[in-house]
């Protein structure tokens, strides 16, 4: 009788099984090791190159300025804080540089918010739409109410009703009697509110004129305040004009032709000079 052969079959499934199994945790481990290696190389590069981070993350654009613009910024209390702001789709550097002079009819579309500093602007110039009072100041600009054709209202409430195309703000006559911190805080709040409501208006912050020789306020204090005004403009995306330089004499004080020796108020020539400065510093 013939001996039966025993045949052992190899399963196709066993033969097709991969020799290396996929491991999810193994993939995570490889990723973490790769990340750690890259991080170590990055930190080593940073330690060997002191300017590594500034080279990586900063892109500094330097704008060339004329000597006149540079002198105006340094002497007007701006302290080198010139900054580009975006408004109505255009990029503008504060303080506003000199532009082609506009016709005086431009002032018809402007509204001035001021304290005692420019209270007589309407007497001597074409800028006659004025919201102002001798009692108004930077510190109380959000709470002080004025009598107007719209009733007794705050500056911001009047601006909400008037909706002017262009707003100029000159506040700070209370410097020396009010806390500078309070003045800047209130000023910032006013500008922020006006900017938020009058979204299409051009808003200009006007820097304070220089102090008179021998006056109670030092020019250093005024320049410091003007620097903070520039910062307010840059932070809230509004314009700033250096009206300080427009009235400054060679000695750093306000020029004698611009200040009355009897009253200490600005002269007619000072008001006209400011109006001329406004007309050739427009965006």
C-alpha positions in Angstrom: 0.0 0.0 0.0 1.5 3.3 -1.0 2.4 5.7 1.7 0.4 8.9 1.8 2.3 12.2 1.5 1.6 14.9 4.0 1.4 18.4 2.3 1.6 21.5 4.4 0.1 24.6 2.7 1.4 28.1 3.5 -1.4 30.6 4.0 -1.4 33.4 1.5 -2.4 35.8 4.3 0.7 34.9 6.3 2.9 35.3 3.3 1.5 38.8 2.4 1.8 40.3 6.0 4.3 43.2 6.1 7.5 42.6 8.0 7.3 46.1 9.7 4.1 47.1 11.5 2.8 50.7 11.5 3.0 52.4 14.9 1.1 55.6 15.6 3.1 56.3 18.7 6.3 55.7 16.8 5.3 58.4 14.3 4.6 60.9 17.1 8.0 60.1 18.6 9.7 60.9 15.3 7.8 64.2 15.0 8.8 65.3 18.5 12.4 64.4 18.0 12.5 66.3 14.7 10.9 69.3 16.4 13.3 69.2 19.3 16.3 69.1 16.9 15.0 72.1 14.9 14.4 74.1 18.1 17.9 73.4 19.4 19.4 74.5 16.1 17.3 77.6 16.1 18.3 78.5 19.7 22.0 77.9 18.9 21.8 80.3 15.9 20.1 82.9 18.1 22.8 82.7 20.7 25.6 83.1 18.2 24.0 86.0 16.4 22.9 89.0 18.7 20.8 90.6 16.0 19.1 87.3 15.1 15.6 88.1 16.3 15.6 91.7 15.0 16.7 90.3 11.6 14.0 87.7 11.7 11.0 89.8 12.8 11.6 93.5 12.1 11.3 95.2 8.8 12.3 98.8 9.3 11.4 101.3 6.6 13.2 104.6 6.8 11.6 107.6 5.2 13.8 110.3 3.9 12.8 113.8 5.2 13.9 117.2 4.2 16.1 119.2 6.6 13.1 121.5 7.3 10.9 118.6 8.3 13.5 117.0 10.5 14.2 120.3 12.3 10.5 120.9 12.8 10.0 117.5 14.4 12.9 117.8 16.8 12.2 121.4 17.9 8.4 121.1 18.1 8.4 118.7 21.0 7.8 115.6 18.9 10.9 113.9 20.2 11.4 111.7 17.2 8.0 109.9 17.5 7.0 110.5 13.9 4.9 107.6 12.8 2.9 106.6 9.8 -0.9 106.4 10.2 -3.5 104.9 8.0 -6.6 107.1 7.3 -9.1 107.0 4.5 -6.9 104.5 2.6 -3.7 106.6 2.6 -0.5 106.4 4.7 0.6 109.7 6.3 3.4 110.4 8.6 2.8 112.6 11.7 3.4 115.4 12.2 2.0 116.3 8.9 4.6 117.6 6.4 4.2 120.8 4.4 1.8 120.5 1.5 0.7 122.6 -1.4 -1.2 125.6 0.0 -5.0 125.3 -0.1 -7.4 128.1 -0.8 -8.8 129.8 2.3 -12.2 128.4 1.4 -11.0 125.1 2.9 -11.5 126.6 6.3 -15.3 126.8 5.6 -15.5 123.0 6.0 -13.4 123.0 9.3 -14.6 122.9 12.9 -12.2 124.0 15.6 -12.5 122.6 19.2 -10.5 124.9 21.5 -10.0 126.4 24.9 -8.7 129.9 25.6 -5.7 129.2 23.4 -7.4 129.8 20.1 -10.7 131.2 21.3 -10.5 134.3 19.0 -9.7 132.3 15.9 -13.0 133.4 14.3 -12.2 137.1 14.7 -9.1 137.1 12.5 -9.4 134.1 10.1 -11.9 132.3 7.9 -12.2 129.4 10.4 -15.3 130.5 12.2 -17.0 127.2 13.1 -15.7 127.0 16.7 -16.7 124.9 19.7 -14.9 126.6 22.5 -14.8 128.3 25.8 -12.4 129.9 28.2 -13.5 127.4 30.8 -12.9 124.4 28.6 -9.6 122.5 29.0 -8.0 119.2 28.2 -8.8 117.8 31.6 -12.6 118.5 31.4 -13.1 118.2 27.7 -15.5 115.3 28.1 -17.6 116.6 30.9 -17.7 120.4 30.5 -20.9 121.6 28.8 -21.2 124.6 26.5 -24.2 126.7 25.4 -24.8 126.1 21.7 -27.6 126.4 19.2 -28.2 122.7 20.0 -28.6 123.3 23.7 -26.2 122.8 26.6 -24.0 119.9 25.5 -20.5 118.5 25.7 -18.0 118.9 22.9 -18.5 115.4 21.8 -22.3 115.7 21.8 -22.1 118.9 19.6 -19.7 117.2 17.2 -22.1 114.2 16.9 -24.9 116.6 15.8 -22.8 118.9 13.5 -20.9 116.0 11.8 -18.1 118.3 10.4 -16.0 117.1 7.5 -12.7 118.3 9.2 -12.1 118.7 12.9 -9.1 120.6 14.5 -8.5 120.2 18.2 -6.4 122.7 20.3 -6.7 121.9 24.0 -4.2 122.4 26.8 -4.6 125.8 28.2 -5.0 124.2 31.6 -1.5 122.9 31.6 0.1 124.0 34.9 -3.2 124.0 36.8 -4.4 120.5 35.9 -2.6 117.1 36.2 -0.9 116.3 32.9 -2.0 112.6 33.4 -5.6 113.8 33.7 -5.3 116.0 30.7 -3.8 113.3 28.5 -6.4 110.7 29.7 -9.3 113.0 28.9 -7.8 114.2 25.6 -7.3 110.6 24.5 -10.9 109.7 25.4 -12.3 112.6 23.4 -10.2 111.8 20.3 -11.1 108.1 20.5 -14.8 108.9 20.7 -14.7 111.5 17.9 -12.6 109.1 15.7 -15.1 106.3 16.3 -18.2 108.3 15.5 -16.9 110.6 12.7 -15.3 107.7 10.7 -15.1 109.7 7.5 -13.9 113.0 9.0 -10.3 114.3 8.9 -9.2 114.9 12.5 -6.2 117.0 13.3 -4.6 117.5 16.8 -2.8 120.8 17.0 0.3 121.0 19.2 0.4 123.8 21.8 2.3 127.0 21.1 5.6 127.7 22.8 5.7 129.4 26.2 6.5 133.1 26.4 9.9 134.2 27.9 9.7 134.4 31.6 6.2 132.8 31.7 4.9 130.5 34.4 5.1 127.5 32.1 8.4 126.1 31.0 8.9 125.1 27.4 10.1 121.7 28.5 6.7 121.0 30.0 5.0 122.1 26.8 7.3 120.0 24.6 6.6 117.0 26.7 2.9 117.6 26.5 3.1 118.0 22.7 5.0 114.7 22.5 2.1 113.0 24.2 -0.3 114.7 21.8 1.6 113.2 18.9 1.4 109.8 20.6 -2.4 110.2 20.9 -2.6 111.0 17.2 -0.5 108.0 16.3 -2.4 105.6 18.6 -5.8 106.7 17.4 -5.0 107.0 13.7 -5.6 110.8 13.4 -3.4 113.6 12.1 -1.2 115.9 14.1 0.2 119.3 13.0 3.2 121.0 14.6 1.6 124.4 15.3 4.3 124.8 18.0 7.0 125.4 15.4 4.8 127.8 13.5 5.0 130.3 16.4 8.4 129.6 17.7 11.2 132.2 17.8 14.9 131.7 17.4 15.3 131.5 21.2 12.8 128.6 21.5 10.1 130.8 23.1 7.0 132.1 21.3 8.0 134.9 19.0 7.3 138.3 20.5 5.2 139.4 17.5 2.8 136.6 18.3 2.1 137.4 22.0 0.5 140.5 23.6 2.7 141.9 26.3 -0.4 143.4 28.0 -2.8 140.4 28.1 -0.5 137.4 27.3 -3.0 136.4 24.5 -2.1 135.6 21.0 -2.0 138.5 18.6 -3.9 138.9 15.3 -0.7 138.0 13.5 -0.4 134.8 15.5 -3.9 133.7 14.5 -3.3 134.5 10.8 0.1 132.6 11.0 -1.7 129.5 12.4 -4.4 129.8 9.7 -1.7 129.9 7.0 0.1 127.0 8.6 -3.1 124.9 8.6 -3.7 125.7 4.9 -0.2 124.3 3.9 -0.3 121.2 6.2 -3.2 119.3 4.8 -3.4 115.7 3.9 
